Amino acid sequence: MINKLIQRIIKLEAPIVVGLDPMLSYVPQHLLAQGYKEKGENLEGAAEAIWLYNKGIIDAIYDLVPAVKPQIAMYEQFGIEGLKAYTKTIDYAKQKGLIVIGDVKRGDIGSTSAAYATGHLGKVTIGDKDYRGFDEDFITVNPYLGSDGIIPFIDVCKQEKKGLFILVKTSNPSSGEFQDQLIKERPLYELVGEQVAKWGDLFMGDSYSYIGAVVGATYPEIGKELRKLMPKTFILVPGYGAQGGKAEDLKYYFDKDGLGAIINSSRGIIAAYKQPKYEAYKEEAYADASRQAVLDMKEDLKKAWVKN
Ligand SMILES: O=c1ccn([C@@H]2O[C@H](COP(=O)(O)O)[C@@H](O)[C@H]2O)c(=O)[nH]1
């Protein structure tokens, strides 16, 4: 899957992943009305509206970007109905040829990680048949529990030819509280990055490992350092746009060929129609605004996606 992701990035000239982080407040009135009419003004109706909203965005952007990243928390707000919308979104995105990165940030003791890995990346056997749960192509994983919490995910990745993005340096303002702490004079994110590179050796693709890292766009100096420390690790970069990350700061997240990283934008794309820049787009044309926002992001990233 990492080879396919890289091929798609090259073909589309777009190292971009669209984050599908739907909030009810982003969903246009006509879709809310449709969801509530069909399923009731309740969790089911809200989840239906979220699904319709996502479908509109996927239809508008699937030919421009290689991947989408649904954030499971946004769906879990609506309980089981939300998870059904999460599953429908994944299935539809894959049907449209998109690679799906499930932002689920799982990680636990070994046996529990194995179950998470089965549910999100693998298959479960019931009777004499295999069934897939969520079936994302990649998921995000939290390394805080150490190797025995990560290896079960890597084992399933090897069986399924799927991948991970492991949190190394997150984009949020307080990420430094723990991640920047020095241990034997080295910041924790560096030790985690080094370990992610070692885990990556366990499952290499053609040029990059199936085991990638998450490094936020909001700490460009750290991004530069980690790129050097993890030369074969593909980097998922959240924090561009809504969190303040800028294209010109992202140059060193890429390798000398302009590869090795994919930049996420969620609110900046899916709620583009609410931004003053896209005010010409009315609510009904929210998906057209998202398409334009992707085109603008692609242009903007040319500032970063240059040969180093
Ligand atoms: O370090 C991290 C890890 C994950 N995220 C997730 O990415 C998106 C960002 O959304 P925007 O609207 O583009 O800010 C969201 O799903 C986060 O949970 C992150 O931001 N930083």
The ligand as an SDF file (V2000), in Angstrom:
LIG
                    3D

 21 22  0  0  0  0  0  0  0  0999 V2000
   -0.3360   15.4660   15.5690 O   0  0  0  0  0  0  0  0  0  0  0  0
   -1.4790   15.3470   15.1250 C   0  0  0  0  0  0  0  0  0  0  0  0
   -2.0540   14.1110   14.8690 C   0  0  0  0  0  0  0  0  0  0  0  0
   -3.2940   14.0580   14.3090 C   0  0  0  0  0  0  0  0  0  0  0  0
   -3.9990   15.1760   14.0170 N   0  0  0  0  0  0  0  0  0  0  0  0
   -5.3260   15.0300   13.3780 C   0  0  0  0  0  0  0  0  0  0  0  0
   -5.2620   15.6170   12.0620 O   0  0  0  0  0  0  0  0  0  0  0  0
   -6.4530   16.3430   11.8000 C   0  0  0  0  0  0  0  0  0  0  0  0
   -6.1260   17.8120   11.6340 C   0  0  0  0  0  0  0  0  0  0  0  0
   -7.2700   18.5610   11.3310 O   0  0  0  0  0  0  0  0  0  0  0  0
   -7.2130   20.0920   10.7980 P   0  0  0  0  0  0  0  0  0  0  0  0
   -8.6570   20.4700   10.7100 O   0  0  0  0  0  0  0  0  0  0  0  0
   -6.5280   20.0980    9.4720 O   0  0  0  0  0  0  0  0  0  0  0  0
   -6.4840   20.8790   11.8370 O   0  0  0  0  0  0  0  0  0  0  0  0
   -7.3950   16.0300   12.9650 C   0  0  0  0  0  0  0  0  0  0  0  0
   -8.1180   14.8720   12.6250 O   0  0  0  0  0  0  0  0  0  0  0  0
   -6.4710   15.7180   14.1010 C   0  0  0  0  0  0  0  0  0  0  0  0
   -7.0330   14.8550   15.0580 O   0  0  0  0  0  0  0  0  0  0  0  0
   -3.4390   16.3830   14.2700 C   0  0  0  0  0  0  0  0  0  0  0  0
   -4.0360   17.4540   14.0200 O   0  0  0  0  0  0  0  0  0  0  0  0
   -2.1820   16.4460   14.8040 N   0  0  0  0  0  0  0  0  0  0  0  0
  1  2  2  0
  2  3  1  0
  2 21  1  0
  3  4  2  0
  4  5  1  0
  5  6  1  0
  5 19  1  0
  6  7  1  0
  6 17  1  0
  7  8  1  0
  8  9  1  0
  8 15  1  0
  9 10  1  0
 10 11  1  0
 11 12  2  0
 11 13  1  0
 11 14  1  0
 15 16  1  0
 15 17  1  0
 17 18  1  0
 19 20  2  0
 19 21  1  0
M  END
$$$$
